[in-house]
């Protein structure tokens, strides 16, 4: 039986830290594909490093991660009483997402200004459309959903 020594062994390597951060924030590859109006296969190729992520998309995904980290932080702050194990699990996931966001922001410093502008514009258009449609919400990671269900019983 193989022992897993890190998340790359357990979940497979990601080409950019933002993919691990999005996973910790509860954002799936299908969610990313839907937001970008692309196929999940394209997102999978980016995540695995089989295709290069366009710089503007990298900026968009970094902003998407930042938005979800903020929303999860707000949700956690107002959640109320819960078992200590739940709090530890959620905080660990949020910290992992924040660490990935910080690492990705450092990597993004070398991107061309035009790509940063285009990615930010794309994110703003997406965010406004989602807000109007009422689809923006922090999707709790599976551990959060499971703990909430158990607490309700």
C-alpha positions in Angstrom: 0.0 0.0 0.0 1.4 3.4 -1.0 1.9 6.0 1.6 1.1 9.6 0.6 3.6 12.1 1.8 2.0 15.2 0.3 -1.0 16.5 -1.5 0.6 16.0 -4.9 0.9 12.3 -4.2 -2.7 12.2 -3.1 -4.4 14.4 -5.7 -1.9 14.6 -8.5 0.5 17.4 -9.4 -1.0 20.8 -10.4 0.8 23.0 -12.9 0.0 26.1 -10.9 -0.7 26.6 -7.2 -4.1 28.2 -7.9 -5.6 24.8 -8.9 -4.8 23.4 -5.5 -6.2 26.5 -3.9 -9.4 26.3 -5.9 -9.7 22.7 -4.9 -9.4 23.6 -1.2 -11.9 26.4 -1.7 -14.4 23.9 -3.1 -14.2 25.0 -6.8 -14.1 22.0 -9.2 -12.7 21.8 -12.7 -16.2 21.8 -14.0 -17.0 25.0 -12.1 -13.9 26.6 -13.7 -14.9 25.3 -17.2 -18.4 26.7 -16.7 -17.1 30.1 -15.6 -14.8 30.3 -18.6 -17.3 28.6 -21.0 -14.8 26.0 -21.9 -14.7 22.2 -21.8 -13.7 20.5 -18.6 -11.0 18.7 -20.6 -9.3 22.0 -21.4 -9.2 22.9 -17.7 -7.9 19.4 -16.9 -5.1 19.9 -19.4 -4.1 23.2 -17.8 -4.2 21.7 -14.3 -2.0 18.8 -15.3 0.4 20.9 -17.2 -0.4 19.3 -20.6 -1.3 22.6 -22.0 -0.2 26.1 -21.2 -2.7 28.4 -19.4 -3.2 31.7 -21.3 -1.9 34.5 -19.1 -5.2 36.3 -18.9 -6.9 33.1 -17.8 -4.3 32.6 -15.1 -5.1 36.1 -13.8 -8.9 35.3 -14.0 -8.4 32.1 -12.0 -6.3 33.8 -9.4 -9.0 36.4 -8.9 -11.6 33.6 -8.8 -9.5 31.9 -6.0 -9.2 35.2 -4.1 -12.9 35.8 -4.3 -13.7 32.3 -3.0 -11.1 32.6 -0.2 -12.8 35.8 0.9 -16.3 34.2 0.7 -15.2 31.1 2.7 -13.6 33.4 5.3 -16.9 35.3 5.7 -18.9 32.1 5.8 -16.6 30.6 8.5 -16.7 33.8 10.6 -20.5 33.7 10.8 -21.0 30.0 11.0 -21.5 29.8 14.7 -21.0 26.9 17.1 -19.6 23.7 15.6 -17.3 20.9 16.8 -13.7 21.8 17.3 -12.7 19.2 14.6 -14.9 21.0 12.1 -13.2 24.3 12.9 -9.8 22.8 12.6 -10.6 21.1 9.3 -12.2 24.2 7.7 -9.4 26.5 8.9 -6.8 24.1 7.5 -8.5 24.2 4.1 -8.8 27.9 4.2 -5.1 28.3 5.1 -4.1 26.0 2.3 -6.2 28.0 -0.2 -4.7 31.3 1.1 -1.1 29.9 0.8 -1.8 28.8 -2.7 -3.2 32.2 -3.5 -0.1 33.9 -2.1 2.2 31.7 -4.1 0.1 32.2 -7.3 0.2 36.0 -6.8 4.0 35.9 -6.6 4.1 33.9 -9.8 1.7 36.3 -11.6 4.1 39.2 -11.0 6.0 38.4 -14.2 2.9 38.4 -16.4 2.5 41.1 -19.0 0.4 44.1 -18.0 -2.0 43.5 -20.9 -2.7 40.0 -19.6 -3.3 41.3 -16.1 -5.7 43.9 -17.5 -7.6 41.4 -19.7 -7.8 38.8 -16.9 -9.1 41.4 -14.5 -11.7 42.6 -17.0 -12.8 39.1 -17.7 -13.2 38.4 -14.0 -15.2 41.7 -13.5 -17.6 40.7 -16.3 -18.0 37.2 -14.9 -18.5 38.5 -11.4 -21.1 41.0 -12.4 -23.0 38.4 -14.4 -23.0 35.9 -11.6 -24.0 38.5 -9.0 -27.0 39.6 -11.2 -28.0 35.9 -11.7 -27.6 35.3 -8.0 -25.3 32.4 -8.6 -22.4 33.7 -6.5 -22.0 31.8 -3.3 -19.1 30.2 -1.5 -19.4 26.5 -2.1 -18.4 24.8 1.1 -15.7 22.2 0.8 -16.9 18.6 1.3 -15.7 18.6 4.9 -17.7 21.7 5.7 -20.9 20.2 4.1 -20.4 16.9 5.9 -19.9 18.6 9.3 -22.9 20.8 8.7 -25.1 17.7 8.0 -23.8 15.9 11.0 -24.4 18.9 13.3 -28.0 19.2 12.0 -28.7 15.5 12.9 
